[in-house]
């Protein structure tokens, strides 16, 4: 029997929760015109949102669309300040509960996780499977095709409602999820919503549980729609690909990207999360290096350079670090 969320609808829409959500939403956005306008009448806006939610008249607005390259072209959908405030209020209530249901080796958009911890876990699993680099370690890497734009909203709502007993909370989630139109009815989540990060992990947790409890795989790591599986047996990895593909397609209506399925040895190097991993070390992927210097030409600010220096500490990248340092910032 699945554990259920014990929060009620009143907890979600409570003025205190909305105010705390505003404080969590605000950092880094204070100078935005739409944020300043909302804040100028903050309590009126929060009370209005609370009233619309409590009487069931809340309607999610549309999205402003813009394109980024991070690293590949993506379309980001930006909701109104009012709607994003609600996203944060929902996230505050739902995240702690759902995070406890996720496996330890899911690393995307989770507190105390992230890319660096995922890479350390990769290093640990590689060490175990290769028996301290004395045996051949095979790695299967897969990617889900058009992940966010393929998530089935009906399936997602069913997964959420299985854990949430208060139907009024489910109704709010239905309004948020249904606000996005990908061009296909009830398919897709917007890149840009804070709630999309959580919802995507709820969705993929079904796959994580399948991998751990039905395939019974110990050495598995997932970051968003990328995942790797470690084994001493190449044939075994090759044989489980159809099972993985069938589960994703049948249960979640997702598909593996046919051009992004790789089985390689650790010695030959496995590209994962922007780094190429080898026994005992990792090197920065060429495309990642190119992206760093391209961005620094556009945005050569101290904070940007510092963030890249922090990134480069996590692998064998001294030469690249020296090149970044030449741009004029001293290390701590």
N, C-alpha and C positions, 0 to 999 in steps of 0.2 A: 504494500500500500504506500502510495506516494505521500510525503509530508506536504502539508498545506500552509500557505501564507496566513499568518494569524492577524495581520493588519486589516483594519476595516476601511471602508471608503472615507469615513470621517477623518481618519488619520492622514489620508492622502490630501484632502482638500483643506485641512486645518490651516488657519492663518499662519500659525507658527511654522508649519512645514513649507508653506509658500514663501515666507520671509527667509527661512534658511536656504531654500532653493535659490532665491535671488542672490544671496551672498555667495553661493557657490558658482552661480552663473556669471557674476560680475567681473572677476579678475580678467584683465587683458582686454576688456570691452568698454571701459569707462569713457573712452574718447569717441566711440561710435555714435553717430547722430541719432540713430533710432533708439539706442540704449539710453542716451541722455534724455530724449523726449519721454520715454517710458518712466524713467526715474524721477522726472520733474513732477509727475503726479503718481508717485509710486503707490501710496496706500490706496488711492482711488482705483488704480489699475488692479491691484491685488484683490481688493474687495469686490471689484466687478468680476474678476476671474472666479473668485470663490463663489459668488452668487450664481454665475452661469453654470458652474460645475454642480452646485448643490441642487439647483432646480432642473438639471438635465438639459439645459439649453445651450451648453457649450458646443461650438463648432470650430474645428481646426481650420485655419486658413490655408492659403496656397503657399507656393515656394518660389523663391528667387533662384534662378539657375545660373551657374557659372562654371567654367572649365579650369582645371588645373592639370599640371604634369607632375606626378608625385609617385614613382618616376614616370609611369605611363599615363596617358591622357585619361582623366576621370571627370565626370560631371558631378558637381556638388550641388545639393539642394538646401537652401537656407530658408528656414521658417521665420515667422515674425518673432519679435522679442516676447510677446505674450505667449505664443505657443512654445517657444524654447524654455520659458520659465516653467511651464507645465511639464515639459520633458524632464527638467531637473527635479521637479517635485515628485514625479513618478519614479525616476531613477533612485532618489533617496530612499523610497519605500521598498522598491523591488530588488535593487542590486544586492543588498546584504543577504537577503533570503535566497535568491537564485544562485549567488556565488557559492554558497555552501553546498549546492547540488552538483557543481561542476567538478570534473576530475582535476587532479593536481597538475596534469601535464597539458592543460589548455592555457595558453599564455597571452592571448590577445585581449586588450581592453579590460584588464583586471588589475586591481590594486595589488601591489607587491609582486607583480609578474613582469610582463614586458619582454622586449627583444633580448636584452642582455641575459636575463634569467633563462630564457628559452635556449640561448646559445650555450650557456653553461650546462644546461640539462643535456643538450646535444653532445657536448664534450664528455659528460659523465656516461651517457648511454654508449657512446662509441668506445670508451675505455672498457666498459663491462663486456660488451659483445665481442670486442676484439681481444679480450683477455690480455689487457695491458699491451695492445698493439703486437701481439704474437700470433693472432689468427686473422683471417680475412673477415672484415666486417662489411656486409652488404647493406645498402640503404635504398629503400624505395621512397621516392618523393612524388607527391601528386598535388594537383591544383584543381580547384573546382571552377568550371567555366561560368563566367559572368555571375559570380556568387550573389551579390546583393540584389541584382536585378532578376534573379531567378527564384528567390525565396517566395514560397507560396503563402500568402497571407492567411488563408483558411486553415492550413496546417499549423502555422504559427499561433493563431488564436486558440486552436484546440489545445496545443501544448501549454499555453499560458493558462487557459481556463481549467486544465487538469490540476493546476497547483493553486489557483486563486478561487476561493469560495464566494467572495463578495461579487455578485454580478455587476454591481455598479462600477467597480474598478475595471472589470472586463469591458464594460461599455466604453469607458474612457480610453482604454487601450485600443479598442476597435475603432474609435474615432481617429486616434493618432495614426494607427497603421493604415486605415482606409483612406487617409488624406493624401496618400501618394499615388500618383497615376503614372505608371511606367509605359503606358500605351497598350498594356495587356491587362485585362480585368483581374483584379485581386492578386497581382503578381508583383513582387519587388519591394524593397525598402530603400528609403533615400539615404545616400551617403551625405552625412552632415547632421543628422539627428543624433543626439546623445542616446536616445532610446534605441536607435538602430544597432548600436554597439552591443547593448545588452540583449536585445531580441535575437541578434545573429548568433550569440553564444548559447542562448536557450535553444535555438533551432539546431545548431550543430552539436549540442550536448547529446542529442539522440544518437548521432553518429559516434561520438566519443564513447558512449555507453555500449554501443554495439561492438566497437573495436576492443574494449576492455573485457566485456563479459561474455560475448559470443565468440569472437575470434580469439579472445583470451591473450591479447598481445600486451606484453609488459613494456616494451621499448617503443613507445609511440609518443610523438609530440605534435601538437597542432597549434598553429598561429593563424587566426582568421580562417582563410580558405586554403592555406598551405599546410601540408602535414608530411611527416617523415616516419618511417617504420624501419627499425634496425633488426638484422638477423644474420646468422652465420650461413644461412641457406638461401642462395639466390633463387632456386627453383620454388621454394616456399613462397617467397615474396611475389614471384611471377604468378603463382597459382591463386593468390588471394586477391589479385586485382579485379577479376570478374565479380567476386563476392562483394568487394567494396563498391564497385560500380553499380551492382544490382541493388544494394541497400540504399545507396544515395538516390538512385532513380526511382525506386519503388516506394520508399518510405518518405523521402523528402523532396522528390521531384527535382533533384539536382543531377548534374552530369560532370564527370571528370573531364578536364580539358585533355583531348586526345594527344595534343602536341606537348603536353607538360607532364608526362609520366616517365620517370627515369628510375632505373636501377643501376647503381654504380657502387664501386668499392670506395671505402674511406680513403685508401691510398691514392685513388685517381682524383679525389676532391669532389665534395658535394656542395653545390650552391644552395644556401639556405639563409634567408633573412639578410641579404646584401653582402654576405661573406662566403668565401669558398673554404670549406672545412677539410682539414687533413689530419692525420694522426699527430696530436701534440701541438698543432697550431692552426691558425686561420689567417687568410689574407683577404683583403678587400676586393670585392668584385669590380672589374674594370668599369662597368656601367655606373656603379655607385661612386667610384672615384671621379668619373667624368661629371656626374651630376653635382658633386660637391663643389668642384671648381667652377662649373657653370653658374651655380647659384652665388658663389662668392664674388664673381665678377659683377653680378647684378646687385647683391646685397652684402657688401663688405663691411658689416658692423661687428663690433666687439662681441656682442652676445651670440651672433651667428657663428663666428669663428670659434668661440669658446665651446659651443655645443658640438661642433665638429671635432674639436680636439678631444672632447669627452668621448665621443663615439670611437675615435681612432685608438683610444687606450685599450680597446677590447680585442685587439688582434695584432698581428705582425704588420705594422704600418708606420714604422719610424720614418721612412723616406717621405711618405705622404705627409706625416705630421710636420716634418721640417719644411716642406713646401708651404703648408698652411701657415706656419710660424713666420715665414718670410713676408707674409701679408701685414705684419706689423703689430702683433699682440704678443705679450709675454705670458708664459705659463705661470700658474700659481706655484 
